[in-house]
Amino acid sequence: MRAAVLHETGQDKLEVLDEVEAAGFGPGKVRLRVRAAGLCHSDLSAMSGVLPQPAPLVPGHEGAGDVLDVGEGVTSVKRGDRVLICWLPACGACAPCGRGQSHLCLAGFAKSGTPNFTRHDKGIFGFVGTGTFAEELVVDAACAVPVPDDVPYEIAALLGCGVTTGLGAALNTARVAPGSSVAVVGCGGVGVSAIQGARVCGAAQIVAVDPVESRREAALRLGATEAVAPEGLADAKARITGGEGFDYVFEVVGKSATARAAYEATRRGGTLCVVGAGAADDRLSFNMFELFFDEKRILPSLYGGGDALRSYERAIALWRAGRIDLEGLITHRVPLSRINDAIDQMRTGEALRTWITM
């Protein structure tokens, strides 16, 4: 089969190679044909080394497809099932799972150090144990989540990361209150999903903040009440909140500078929800007095801050009811052979989500 491979961490392009094989099929495993995969900014962070992941690497963790075969003991799916790929499956047995915090389960991350593919007998890793920029894929059964046949592949794939992360940040982590004011800093696919989540929760004002004009326009189309460039955030804070600050601010970039700006935009007693995945050496500073005196809640949100399976079900229900627009998140489509076009679109901010078709 074909797969898009990063040969060394730090390279900015992928090479589409033939004669790649999906590795590791056996008991407890599922072999999939990938039908659609989305490019998430986390894939670029893995390529650059911001997120730790060994290379050579097949990026991609947002995808959907069909079950080709199941290993011994697998009962959750069968051949022919349509599935989305969950990159953070819950083991159901660890302490976080037992506390009802299955999104904090680390079992899935353990698979990142095992090659998911081979080529000419050499191992190739898959990003966070998946690697959806390939025509076929072998994953643990828990990573293959069945979805109804009326859910298109592209919509199912969106649920695998971007929508679940952004929507869940608003619904699960921040729990946006009806009538509140919200600002979302960073309006790619995840940020716009947070905007839609805030709208579902009943927020009165939702300000989208992004340097790219096309993303601001998309945010307005998908639920924001106003959209500004980063330099306009202070003015929006003054006009909309009387200078007090927003009730909820979502940081969806993963940079200390934007997190600090988001903190400054949050009112005293308000909530800063950190959604962006950043680098381990990018440090954010607060002084002890402001932390005490302002009483702002700082809430990190990993993968939507809730049970992934329940989050998928809820997102599908909202989509079916017309409460969220998932088709509108998909702005570009390219074949696997043009994967580097998708990377360029992500880097420039031109795209919310580019879909790679197999």
Helices and strands as residue ranges (DSSP letters): E 3-5, E 15-17, E 21-22, E 29-38, H 41-48, E 57-58, E 62-70, E 82-85, H 95-98, G 102-104, G 108-113, E 117-119, E 122-126, G 127-129, E 136-140, G 141-143, E 144-146, H 153-159, H 162-168, I 169-174, E 181-185, H 189-201, E 205-209, H 213-221, E 226-228, G 230-232, H 233-241, E 246-251, H 256-265, E 266-274, H 288-294, E 297-300, G 303-305, H 308-320, G 327-329, E 330-335, G 336-338, H 339-348, E 353-357
